[in-house]
Amino acid sequence: MSSDEIRQLEKEVKKNKRLASEQAMELHDLIEDRLPDAYQELMGIAQATYDACKAWDEANQKLNAAQAATA
């Protein structure tokens, strides 16, 4: 894998990590500030947080594999 492709993967990992962190903050805000009144939002926000974290994990695994293959 070329260094440009690895840099692109690194960029994707950083982006996905940022998105996962933003979702985690939204979940935290819901738990800290709006529950129990906003309990209807819990499943949607939790699923979005899970999906964002999973996307980061998949991108990170891909990056780690590419880096190991070029080492």
mmCIF file of the N, C-alpha and C atoms, coordinates in Angstrom:
data_MODEL
# 
_entry.id   MODEL 
# 
loop_
_atom_site.group_PDB 
_atom_site.id 
_atom_site.type_symbol 
_atom_site.label_atom_id 
_atom_site.label_alt_id 
_atom_site.label_comp_id 
_atom_site.label_asym_id 
_atom_site.label_entity_id 
_atom_site.label_seq_id 
_atom_site.pdbx_PDB_ins_code 
_atom_site.Cartn_x 
_atom_site.Cartn_y 
_atom_site.Cartn_z 
_atom_site.occupancy 
_atom_site.B_iso_or_equiv 
_atom_site.pdbx_formal_charge 
_atom_site.auth_seq_id 
_atom_site.auth_comp_id 
_atom_site.auth_asym_id 
_atom_site.auth_atom_id 
_atom_site.pdbx_PDB_model_num 
ATOM 1   N N  . MET A 1 1  ? 0.847   -1.169 0.000  1.00 0.00 ? 1  MET A N  1 
ATOM 2   C CA . MET A 1 1  ? 0.000   0.000  0.000  1.00 0.00 ? 1  MET A CA 1 
ATOM 3   C C  . MET A 1 1  ? 0.897   1.238  0.000  1.00 0.00 ? 1  MET A C  1 
ATOM 4   N N  . SER A 1 2  ? 0.549   2.217  -0.783 1.00 0.00 ? 2  SER A N  1 
ATOM 5   C CA . SER A 1 2  ? 1.385   3.415  -0.902 1.00 0.00 ? 2  SER A CA 1 
ATOM 6   C C  . SER A 1 2  ? 1.228   4.318  0.322  1.00 0.00 ? 2  SER A C  1 
ATOM 7   N N  . SER A 1 3  ? 2.177   5.205  0.477  1.00 0.00 ? 3  SER A N  1 
ATOM 8   C CA . SER A 1 3  ? 2.126   6.138  1.605  1.00 0.00 ? 3  SER A CA 1 
ATOM 9   C C  . SER A 1 3  ? 0.928   7.076  1.485  1.00 0.00 ? 3  SER A C  1 
ATOM 10  N N  . ASP A 1 4  ? 0.523   7.401  0.264  1.00 0.00 ? 4  ASP A N  1 
ATOM 11  C CA . ASP A 1 4  ? -0.665  8.237  0.068  1.00 0.00 ? 4  ASP A CA 1 
ATOM 12  C C  . ASP A 1 4  ? -1.923  7.515  0.540  1.00 0.00 ? 4  ASP A C  1 
ATOM 13  N N  . GLU A 1 5  ? -2.007  6.224  0.261  1.00 0.00 ? 5  GLU A N  1 
ATOM 14  C CA . GLU A 1 5  ? -3.159  5.442  0.695  1.00 0.00 ? 5  GLU A CA 1 
ATOM 15  C C  . GLU A 1 5  ? -3.184  5.311  2.217  1.00 0.00 ? 5  GLU A C  1 
ATOM 16  N N  . ILE A 1 6  ? -2.039  5.160  2.820  1.00 0.00 ? 6  ILE A N  1 
ATOM 17  C CA . ILE A 1 6  ? -1.979  5.082  4.284  1.00 0.00 ? 6  ILE A CA 1 
ATOM 18  C C  . ILE A 1 6  ? -2.370  6.426  4.896  1.00 0.00 ? 6  ILE A C  1 
ATOM 19  N N  . ARG A 1 7  ? -1.909  7.504  4.320  1.00 0.00 ? 7  ARG A N  1 
ATOM 20  C CA . ARG A 1 7  ? -2.307  8.833  4.808  1.00 0.00 ? 7  ARG A CA 1 
ATOM 21  C C  . ARG A 1 7  ? -3.811  9.028  4.697  1.00 0.00 ? 7  ARG A C  1 
ATOM 22  N N  . GLN A 1 8  ? -4.403  8.523  3.621  1.00 0.00 ? 8  GLN A N  1 
ATOM 23  C CA . GLN A 1 8  ? -5.855  8.618  3.452  1.00 0.00 ? 8  GLN A CA 1 
ATOM 24  C C  . GLN A 1 8  ? -6.572  7.814  4.537  1.00 0.00 ? 8  GLN A C  1 
ATOM 25  N N  . LEU A 1 9  ? -6.054  6.625  4.845  1.00 0.00 ? 9  LEU A N  1 
ATOM 26  C CA . LEU A 1 9  ? -6.636  5.823  5.917  1.00 0.00 ? 9  LEU A CA 1 
ATOM 27  C C  . LEU A 1 9  ? -6.501  6.530  7.268  1.00 0.00 ? 9  LEU A C  1 
ATOM 28  N N  . GLU A 1 10 ? -5.352  7.152  7.512  1.00 0.00 ? 10 GLU A N  1 
ATOM 29  C CA . GLU A 1 10 ? -5.158  7.895  8.758  1.00 0.00 ? 10 GLU A CA 1 
ATOM 30  C C  . GLU A 1 10 ? -6.170  9.023  8.876  1.00 0.00 ? 10 GLU A C  1 
ATOM 31  N N  . LYS A 1 11 ? -6.412  9.696  7.763  1.00 0.00 ? 11 LYS A N  1 
ATOM 32  C CA . LYS A 1 11 ? -7.388  10.780 7.728  1.00 0.00 ? 11 LYS A CA 1 
ATOM 33  C C  . LYS A 1 11 ? -8.792  10.253 8.042  1.00 0.00 ? 11 LYS A C  1 
ATOM 34  N N  . GLU A 1 12 ? -9.123  9.110  7.475  1.00 0.00 ? 12 GLU A N  1 
ATOM 35  C CA . GLU A 1 12 ? -10.421 8.489  7.718  1.00 0.00 ? 12 GLU A CA 1 
ATOM 36  C C  . GLU A 1 12 ? -10.578 8.088  9.186  1.00 0.00 ? 12 GLU A C  1 
ATOM 37  N N  . VAL A 1 13 ? -9.519  7.557  9.780  1.00 0.00 ? 13 VAL A N  1 
ATOM 38  C CA . VAL A 1 13 ? -9.565  7.170  11.194 1.00 0.00 ? 13 VAL A CA 1 
ATOM 39  C C  . VAL A 1 13 ? -9.805  8.405  12.061 1.00 0.00 ? 13 VAL A C  1 
ATOM 40  N N  . LYS A 1 14 ? -9.076  9.482  11.797 1.00 0.00 ? 14 LYS A N  1 
ATOM 41  C CA . LYS A 1 14 ? -9.242  10.712 12.580 1.00 0.00 ? 14 LYS A CA 1 
ATOM 42  C C  . LYS A 1 14 ? -10.660 11.260 12.448 1.00 0.00 ? 14 LYS A C  1 
ATOM 43  N N  . LYS A 1 15 ? -11.190 11.250 11.231 1.00 0.00 ? 15 LYS A N  1 
ATOM 44  C CA . LYS A 1 15 ? -12.546 11.747 11.004 1.00 0.00 ? 15 LYS A CA 1 
ATOM 45  C C  . LYS A 1 15 ? -13.558 10.893 11.766 1.00 0.00 ? 15 LYS A C  1 
ATOM 46  N N  . ASN A 1 16 ? -13.415 9.578  11.668 1.00 0.00 ? 16 ASN A N  1 
ATOM 47  C CA . ASN A 1 16 ? -14.347 8.688  12.348 1.00 0.00 ? 16 ASN A CA 1 
ATOM 48  C C  . ASN A 1 16 ? -14.229 8.807  13.866 1.00 0.00 ? 16 ASN A C  1 
ATOM 49  N N  . LYS A 1 17 ? -13.027 9.041  14.362 1.00 0.00 ? 17 LYS A N  1 
ATOM 50  C CA . LYS A 1 17 ? -12.857 9.222  15.797 1.00 0.00 ? 17 LYS A CA 1 
ATOM 51  C C  . LYS A 1 17 ? -13.547 10.500 16.258 1.00 0.00 ? 17 LYS A C  1 
ATOM 52  N N  . ARG A 1 18 ? -13.423 11.556 15.482 1.00 0.00 ? 18 ARG A N  1 
ATOM 53  C CA . ARG A 1 18 ? -14.093 12.817 15.812 1.00 0.00 ? 18 ARG A CA 1 
ATOM 54  C C  . ARG A 1 18 ? -15.602 12.631 15.833 1.00 0.00 ? 18 ARG A C  1 
ATOM 55  N N  . LEU A 1 19 ? -16.136 11.946 14.819 1.00 0.00 ? 19 LEU A N  1 
ATOM 56  C CA . LEU A 1 19 ? -17.578 11.710 14.761 1.00 0.00 ? 19 LEU A CA 1 
ATOM 57  C C  . LEU A 1 19 ? -18.056 10.853 15.928 1.00 0.00 ? 19 LEU A C  1 
ATOM 58  N N  . ALA A 1 20 ? -17.274 9.840  16.295 1.00 0.00 ? 20 ALA A N  1 
ATOM 59  C CA . ALA A 1 20 ? -17.629 8.998  17.433 1.00 0.00 ? 20 ALA A CA 1 
ATOM 60  C C  . ALA A 1 20 ? -17.618 9.807  18.728 1.00 0.00 ? 20 ALA A C  1 
ATOM 61  N N  . SER A 1 21 ? -16.638 10.683 18.878 1.00 0.00 ? 21 SER A N  1 
ATOM 62  C CA . SER A 1 21 ? -16.566 11.530 20.072 1.00 0.00 ? 21 SER A CA 1 
ATOM 63  C C  . SER A 1 21 ? -17.752 12.478 20.150 1.00 0.00 ? 21 SER A C  1 
ATOM 64  N N  . GLU A 1 22 ? -18.150 13.023 19.011 1.00 0.00 ? 22 GLU A N  1 
ATOM 65  C CA . GLU A 1 22 ? -19.316 13.911 18.994 1.00 0.00 ? 22 GLU A CA 1 
ATOM 66  C C  . GLU A 1 22 ? -20.581 13.163 19.397 1.00 0.00 ? 22 GLU A C  1 
ATOM 67  N N  . GLN A 1 23 ? -20.732 11.938 18.895 1.00 0.00 ? 23 GLN A N  1 
ATOM 68  C CA . GLN A 1 23 ? -21.900 11.128 19.271 1.00 0.00 ? 23 GLN A CA 1 
ATOM 69  C C  . GLN A 1 23 ? -21.861 10.783 20.754 1.00 0.00 ? 23 GLN A C  1 
ATOM 70  N N  . ALA A 1 24 ? -20.681 10.471 21.264 1.00 0.00 ? 24 ALA A N  1 
ATOM 71  C CA . ALA A 1 24 ? -20.546 10.150 22.686 1.00 0.00 ? 24 ALA A CA 1 
ATOM 72  C C  . ALA A 1 24 ? -20.928 11.356 23.541 1.00 0.00 ? 24 ALA A C  1 
ATOM 73  N N  . MET A 1 25 ? -20.551 12.550 23.108 1.00 0.00 ? 25 MET A N  1 
ATOM 74  C CA . MET A 1 25 ? -20.930 13.759 23.850 1.00 0.00 ? 25 MET A CA 1 
ATOM 75  C C  . MET A 1 25 ? -22.443 13.956 23.834 1.00 0.00 ? 25 MET A C  1 
ATOM 76  N N  . GLU A 1 26 ? -23.065 13.673 22.689 1.00 0.00 ? 26 GLU A N  1 
ATOM 77  C CA . GLU A 1 26 ? -24.517 13.799 22.603 1.00 0.00 ? 26 GLU A CA 1 
ATOM 78  C C  . GLU A 1 26 ? -25.199 12.816 23.556 1.00 0.00 ? 26 GLU A C  1 
ATOM 79  N N  . LEU A 1 27 ? -24.694 11.600 23.600 1.00 0.00 ? 27 LEU A N  1 
ATOM 80  C CA . LEU A 1 27 ? -25.232 10.592 24.519 1.00 0.00 ? 27 LEU A CA 1 
ATOM 81  C C  . LEU A 1 27 ? -25.014 11.029 25.973 1.00 0.00 ? 27 LEU A C  1 
ATOM 82  N N  . HIS A 1 28 ? -23.841 11.534 26.268 1.00 0.00 ? 28 HIS A N  1 
ATOM 83  C CA . HIS A 1 28 ? -23.542 12.017 27.611 1.00 0.00 ? 28 HIS A CA 1 
ATOM 84  C C  . HIS A 1 28 ? -24.493 13.141 28.009 1.00 0.00 ? 28 HIS A C  1 
ATOM 85  N N  . ASP A 1 29 ? -24.702 14.095 27.096 1.00 0.00 ? 29 ASP A N  1 
ATOM 86  C CA . ASP A 1 29 ? -25.605 15.204 27.387 1.00 0.00 ? 29 ASP A CA 1 
ATOM 87  C C  . ASP A 1 29 ? -27.023 14.711 27.652 1.00 0.00 ? 29 ASP A C  1 
ATOM 88  N N  . LEU A 1 30 ? -27.466 13.748 26.878 1.00 0.00 ? 30 LEU A N  1 
ATOM 89  C CA . LEU A 1 30 ? -28.792 13.180 27.096 1.00 0.00 ? 30 LEU A CA 1 
ATOM 90  C C  . LEU A 1 30 ? -28.882 12.576 28.495 1.00 0.00 ? 30 LEU A C  1 
ATOM 91  N N  . ILE A 1 31 ? -27.886 11.793 28.859 1.00 0.00 ? 31 ILE A N  1 
ATOM 92  C CA . ILE A 1 31 ? -27.901 11.117 30.156 1.00 0.00 ? 31 ILE A CA 1 
ATOM 93  C C  . ILE A 1 31 ? -27.812 12.123 31.298 1.00 0.00 ? 31 ILE A C  1 
ATOM 94  N N  . GLU A 1 32 ? -26.927 13.071 31.181 1.00 0.00 ? 32 GLU A N  1 
ATOM 95  C CA . GLU A 1 32 ? -26.706 14.036 32.260 1.00 0.00 ? 32 GLU A CA 1 
ATOM 96  C C  . GLU A 1 32 ? -27.813 15.070 32.396 1.00 0.00 ? 32 GLU A C  1 
ATOM 97  N N  . ASP A 1 33 ? -28.355 15.531 31.276 1.00 0.00 ? 33 ASP A N  1 
ATOM 98  C CA . ASP A 1 33 ? -29.224 16.708 31.319 1.00 0.00 ? 33 ASP A CA 1 
ATOM 99  C C  . ASP A 1 33 ? -30.695 16.446 31.030 1.00 0.00 ? 33 ASP A C  1 
ATOM 100 N N  . ARG A 1 34 ? -31.008 15.423 30.246 1.00 0.00 ? 34 ARG A N  1 
ATOM 101 C CA . ARG A 1 34 ? -32.386 15.339 29.756 1.00 0.00 ? 34 ARG A CA 1 
ATOM 102 C C  . ARG A 1 34 ? -33.147 14.102 30.199 1.00 0.00 ? 34 ARG A C  1 
ATOM 103 N N  . LEU A 1 35 ? -32.469 13.128 30.783 1.00 0.00 ? 35 LEU A N  1 
ATOM 104 C CA . LEU A 1 35 ? -33.188 11.952 31.276 1.00 0.00 ? 35 LEU A CA 1 
ATOM 105 C C  . LEU A 1 35 ? -33.774 12.257 32.645 1.00 0.00 ? 35 LEU A C  1 
ATOM 106 N N  . PRO A 1 36 ? -34.871 11.708 33.012 1.00 0.00 ? 36 PRO A N  1 
ATOM 107 C CA . PRO A 1 36 ? -35.657 10.690 32.341 1.00 0.00 ? 36 PRO A CA 1 
ATOM 108 C C  . PRO A 1 36 ? -36.674 11.240 31.339 1.00 0.00 ? 36 PRO A C  1 
ATOM 109 N N  . ASP A 1 37 ? -36.851 12.569 31.277 1.00 0.00 ? 37 ASP A N  1 
ATOM 110 C CA . ASP A 1 37 ? -37.882 13.131 30.395 1.00 0.00 ? 37 ASP A CA 1 
ATOM 111 C C  . ASP A 1 37 ? -37.699 12.757 28.929 1.00 0.00 ? 37 ASP A C  1 
ATOM 112 N N  . ALA A 1 38 ? -36.477 12.682 28.454 1.00 0.00 ? 38 ALA A N  1 
ATOM 113 C CA . ALA A 1 38 ? -36.209 12.434 27.036 1.00 0.00 ? 38 ALA A CA 1 
ATOM 114 C C  . ALA A 1 38 ? -35.829 10.979 26.775 1.00 0.00 ? 38 ALA A C  1 
ATOM 115 N N  . TYR A 1 39 ? -36.386 10.084 27.563 1.00 0.00 ? 39 TYR A N  1 
ATOM 116 C CA . TYR A 1 39 ? -36.010 8.671  27.424 1.00 0.00 ? 39 TYR A CA 1 
ATOM 117 C C  . TYR A 1 39 ? -36.303 8.130  26.027 1.00 0.00 ? 39 TYR A C  1 
ATOM 118 N N  . GLN A 1 40 ? -37.247 8.721  25.302 1.00 0.00 ? 40 GLN A N  1 
ATOM 119 C CA . GLN A 1 40 ? -37.577 8.251  23.952 1.00 0.00 ? 40 GLN A CA 1 
ATOM 120 C C  . GLN A 1 40 ? -36.398 8.419  22.991 1.00 0.00 ? 40 GLN A C  1 
ATOM 121 N N  . GLU A 1 41 ? -35.503 9.335  23.284 1.00 0.00 ? 41 GLU A N  1 
ATOM 122 C CA . GLU A 1 41 ? -34.351 9.591  22.418 1.00 0.00 ? 41 GLU A CA 1 
ATOM 123 C C  . GLU A 1 41 ? -33.197 8.621  22.672 1.00 0.00 ? 41 GLU A C  1 
ATOM 124 N N  . LEU A 1 42 ? -33.236 7.919  23.785 1.00 0.00 ? 42 LEU A N  1 
ATOM 125 C CA . LEU A 1 42 ? -32.109 7.109  24.222 1.00 0.00 ? 42 LEU A CA 1 
ATOM 126 C C  . LEU A 1 42 ? -31.688 6.051  23.204 1.00 0.00 ? 42 LEU A C  1 
ATOM 127 N N  . MET A 1 43 ? -32.617 5.279  22.680 1.00 0.00 ? 43 MET A N  1 
ATOM 128 C CA . MET A 1 43 ? -32.250 4.201  21.756 1.00 0.00 ? 43 MET A CA 1 
ATOM 129 C C  . MET A 1 43 ? -31.650 4.737  20.457 1.00 0.00 ? 43 MET A C  1 
ATOM 130 N N  . GLY A 1 44 ? -32.212 5.807  19.927 1.00 0.00 ? 44 GLY A N  1 
ATOM 131 C CA . GLY A 1 44 ? -31.687 6.381  18.684 1.00 0.00 ? 44 GLY A CA 1 
ATOM 132 C C  . GLY A 1 44 ? -30.280 6.925  18.844 1.00 0.00 ? 44 GLY A C  1 
ATOM 133 N N  . ILE A 1 45 ? -30.050 7.667  19.934 1.00 0.00 ? 45 ILE A N  1 
ATOM 134 C CA . ILE A 1 45 ? -28.729 8.242  20.174 1.00 0.00 ? 45 ILE A CA 1 
ATOM 135 C C  . ILE A 1 45 ? -27.723 7.150  20.510 1.00 0.00 ? 45 ILE A C  1 
ATOM 136 N N  . ALA A 1 46 ? -28.156 6.164  21.287 1.00 0.00 ? 46 ALA A N  1 
ATOM 137 C CA . ALA A 1 46 ? -27.251 5.056  21.616 1.00 0.00 ? 46 ALA A CA 1 
ATOM 138 C C  . ALA A 1 46 ? -26.853 4.292  20.355 1.00 0.00 ? 46 ALA A C  1 
ATOM 139 N N  . GLN A 1 47 ? -27.804 4.040  19.454 1.00 0.00 ? 47 GLN A N  1 
ATOM 140 C CA . GLN A 1 47 ? -27.491 3.324  18.211 1.00 0.00 ? 47 GLN A CA 1 
ATOM 141 C C  . GLN A 1 47 ? -26.547 4.139  17.343 1.00 0.00 ? 47 GLN A C  1 
ATOM 142 N N  . ALA A 1 48 ? -26.787 5.448  17.250 1.00 0.00 ? 48 ALA A N  1 
ATOM 143 C CA . ALA A 1 48 ? -25.916 6.309  16.452 1.00 0.00 ? 48 ALA A CA 1 
ATOM 144 C C  . ALA A 1 48 ? -24.499 6.328  17.036 1.00 0.00 ? 48 ALA A C  1 
ATOM 145 N N  . THR A 1 49 ? -24.393 6.321  18.354 1.00 0.00 ? 49 THR A N  1 
ATOM 146 C CA . THR A 1 49 ? -23.091 6.295  19.013 1.00 0.00 ? 49 THR A CA 1 
ATOM 147 C C  . THR A 1 49 ? -22.388 4.973  18.733 1.00 0.00 ? 49 THR A C  1 
ATOM 148 N N  . TYR A 1 50 ? -23.108 3.876  18.845 1.00 0.00 ? 50 TYR A N  1 
ATOM 149 C CA . TYR A 1 50 ? -22.548 2.554  18.552 1.00 0.00 ? 50 TYR A CA 1 
ATOM 150 C C  . TYR A 1 50 ? -22.054 2.501  17.105 1.00 0.00 ? 50 TYR A C  1 
ATOM 151 N N  . ASP A 1 51 ? -22.873 2.968  16.173 1.00 0.00 ? 51 ASP A N  1 
ATOM 152 C CA . ASP A 1 51 ? -22.502 2.935  14.757 1.00 0.00 ? 51 ASP A CA 1 
ATOM 153 C C  . ASP A 1 51 ? -21.248 3.769  14.485 1.00 0.00 ? 51 ASP A C  1 
ATOM 154 N N  . ALA A 1 52 ? -21.165 4.938  15.107 1.00 0.00 ? 52 ALA A N  1 
ATOM 155 C CA . ALA A 1 52 ? -19.997 5.807  14.915 1.00 0.00 ? 52 ALA A CA 1 
ATOM 156 C C  . ALA A 1 52 ? -18.738 5.146  15.478 1.00 0.00 ? 52 ALA A C  1 
ATOM 157 N N  . CYS A 1 53 ? -18.855 4.521  16.637 1.00 0.00 ? 53 CYS A N  1 
ATOM 158 C CA . CYS A 1 53 ? -17.705 3.838  17.236 1.00 0.00 ? 53 CYS A CA 1 
ATOM 159 C C  . CYS A 1 53 ? -17.294 2.630  16.402 1.00 0.00 ? 53 CYS A C  1 
ATOM 160 N N  . LYS A 1 54 ? -18.261 1.924  15.859 1.00 0.00 ? 54 LYS A N  1 
ATOM 161 C CA . LYS A 1 54 ? -17.962 0.764  15.014 1.00 0.00 ? 54 LYS A CA 1 
ATOM 162 C C  . LYS A 1 54 ? -17.249 1.207  13.735 1.00 0.00 ? 54 LYS A C  1 
ATOM 163 N N  . ALA A 1 55 ? -17.702 2.308  13.143 1.00 0.00 ? 55 ALA A N  1 
ATOM 164 C CA . ALA A 1 55 ? -17.054 2.831  11.935 1.00 0.00 ? 55 ALA A CA 1 
ATOM 165 C C  . ALA A 1 55 ? -15.606 3.214  12.229 1.00 0.00 ? 55 ALA A C  1 
ATOM 166 N N  . TRP A 1 56 ? -15.366 3.844  13.394 1.00 0.00 ? 56 TRP A N  1 
ATOM 167 C CA . TRP A 1 56 ? -13.995 4.176  13.778 1.00 0.00 ? 56 TRP A CA 1 
ATOM 168 C C  . TRP A 1 56 ? -13.163 2.903  13.945 1.00 0.00 ? 56 TRP A C  1 
ATOM 169 N N  . ASP A 1 57 ? -13.718 1.904  14.621 1.00 0.00 ? 57 ASP A N  1 
ATOM 170 C CA . ASP A 1 57 ? -12.989 0.666  14.866 1.00 0.00 ? 57 ASP A CA 1 
ATOM 171 C C  . ASP A 1 57 ? -12.619 -0.024 13.556 1.00 0.00 ? 57 ASP A C  1 
ATOM 172 N N  . GLU A 1 58 ? -13.537 -0.082 12.623 1.00 0.00 ? 58 GLU A N  1 
ATOM 173 C CA . GLU A 1 58 ? -13.273 -0.730 11.339 1.00 0.00 ? 58 GLU A CA 1 
ATOM 174 C C  . GLU A 1 58 ? -12.185 0.017  10.568 1.00 0.00 ? 58 GLU A C  1 
ATOM 175 N N  . ALA A 1 59 ? -12.267 1.349  10.562 1.00 0.00 ? 59 ALA A N  1 
ATOM 176 C CA . ALA A 1 59 ? -11.249 2.145  9.870  1.00 0.00 ? 59 ALA A CA 1 
ATOM 177 C C  . ALA A 1 59 ? -9.895  1.979  10.548 1.00 0.00 ? 59 ALA A C  1 
ATOM 178 N N  . ASN A 1 60 ? -9.890  1.943  11.874 1.00 0.00 ? 60 ASN A N  1 
ATOM 179 C CA . ASN A 1 60 ? -8.641  1.790  12.619 1.00 0.00 ? 60 ASN A CA 1 
ATOM 180 C C  . ASN A 1 60 ? -8.015  0.422  12.364 1.00 0.00 ? 60 ASN A C  1 
ATOM 181 N N  . GLN A 1 61 ? -8.817  -0.617 12.302 1.00 0.00 ? 61 GLN A N  1 
ATOM 182 C CA . GLN A 1 61 ? -8.301  -1.951 12.003 1.00 0.00 ? 61 GLN A CA 1 
ATOM 183 C C  . GLN A 1 61 ? -7.701  -2.010 10.597 1.00 0.00 ? 61 GLN A C  1 
ATOM 184 N N  . LYS A 1 62 ? -8.365  -1.354 9.654  1.00 0.00 ? 62 LYS A N  1 
ATOM 185 C CA . LYS A 1 62 ? -7.860  -1.306 8.285  1.00 0.00 ? 62 LYS A CA 1 
ATOM 186 C C  . LYS A 1 62 ? -6.517  -0.584 8.227  1.00 0.00 ? 62 LYS A C  1 
ATOM 187 N N  . LEU A 1 63 ? -6.415  0.529  8.953  1.00 0.00 ? 63 LEU A N  1 
ATOM 188 C CA . LEU A 1 63 ? -5.161  1.271  9.010  1.00 0.00 ? 63 LEU A CA 1 
ATOM 189 C C  . LEU A 1 63 ? -4.055  0.433  9.649  1.00 0.00 ? 63 LEU A C  1 
ATOM 190 N N  . ASN A 1 64 ? -4.353  -0.203 10.755 1.00 0.00 ? 64 ASN A N  1 
ATOM 191 C CA . ASN A 1 64 ? -3.351  -1.040 11.437 1.00 0.00 ? 64 ASN A CA 1 
ATOM 192 C C  . ASN A 1 64 ? -2.856  -2.164 10.529 1.00 0.00 ? 64 ASN A C  1 
ATOM 193 N N  . ALA A 1 65 ? -3.759  -2.790 9.803  1.00 0.00 ? 65 ALA A N  1 
ATOM 194 C CA . ALA A 1 65 ? -3.379  -3.858 8.884  1.00 0.00 ? 65 ALA A CA 1 
ATOM 195 C C  . ALA A 1 65 ? -2.491  -3.318 7.762  1.00 0.00 ? 65 ALA A C  1 
ATOM 196 N N  . ALA A 1 66 ? -2.835  -2.153 7.229  1.00 0.00 ? 66 ALA A N  1 
ATOM 197 C CA . ALA A 1 66 ? -2.037  -1.569 6.152  1.00 0.00 ? 66 ALA A CA 1 
ATOM 198 C C  . ALA A 1 66 ? -0.655  -1.191 6.651  1.00 0.00 ? 66 ALA A C  1 
ATOM 199 N N  . GLN A 1 67 ? -0.579  -0.641 7.858  1.00 0.00 ? 67 GLN A N  1 
ATOM 200 C CA . GLN A 1 67 ? 0.715   -0.270 8.412  1.00 0.00 ? 67 GLN A CA 1 
ATOM 201 C C  . GLN A 1 67 ? 1.568   -1.499 8.691  1.00 0.00 ? 67 GLN A C  1 
ATOM 202 N N  . ALA A 1 68 ? 0.951   -2.563 9.172  1.00 0.00 ? 68 ALA A N  1 
ATOM 203 C CA . ALA A 1 68 ? 1.688   -3.802 9.441  1.00 0.00 ? 68 ALA A CA 1 
ATOM 204 C C  . ALA A 1 68 ? 2.187   -4.435 8.144  1.00 0.00 ? 68 ALA A C  1 
ATOM 205 N N  . ALA A 1 69 ? 1.408   -4.316 7.095  1.00 0.00 ? 69 ALA A N  1 
ATOM 206 C CA . ALA A 1 69 ? 1.784   -4.911 5.807  1.00 0.00 ? 69 ALA A CA 1 
ATOM 207 C C  . ALA A 1 69 ? 2.962   -4.171 5.166  1.00 0.00 ? 69 ALA A C  1 
ATOM 208 N N  . THR A 1 70 ? 3.095   -2.890 5.475  1.00 0.00 ? 70 THR A N  1 
ATOM 209 C CA . THR A 1 70 ? 4.185   -2.121 4.863  1.00 0.00 ? 70 THR A CA 1 
ATOM 210 C C  . THR A 1 70 ? 5.421   -2.087 5.747  1.00 0.00 ? 70 THR A C  1 
ATOM 211 N N  . ALA A 1 71 ? 5.313   -2.608 6.960  1.00 0.00 ? 71 ALA A N  1 
ATOM 212 C CA . ALA A 1 71 ? 6.458   -2.575 7.892  1.00 0.00 ? 71 ALA A CA 1 
ATOM 213 C C  . ALA A 1 71 ? 7.448   -3.671 7.589  1.00 0.00 ? 71 ALA A C  1 
# 
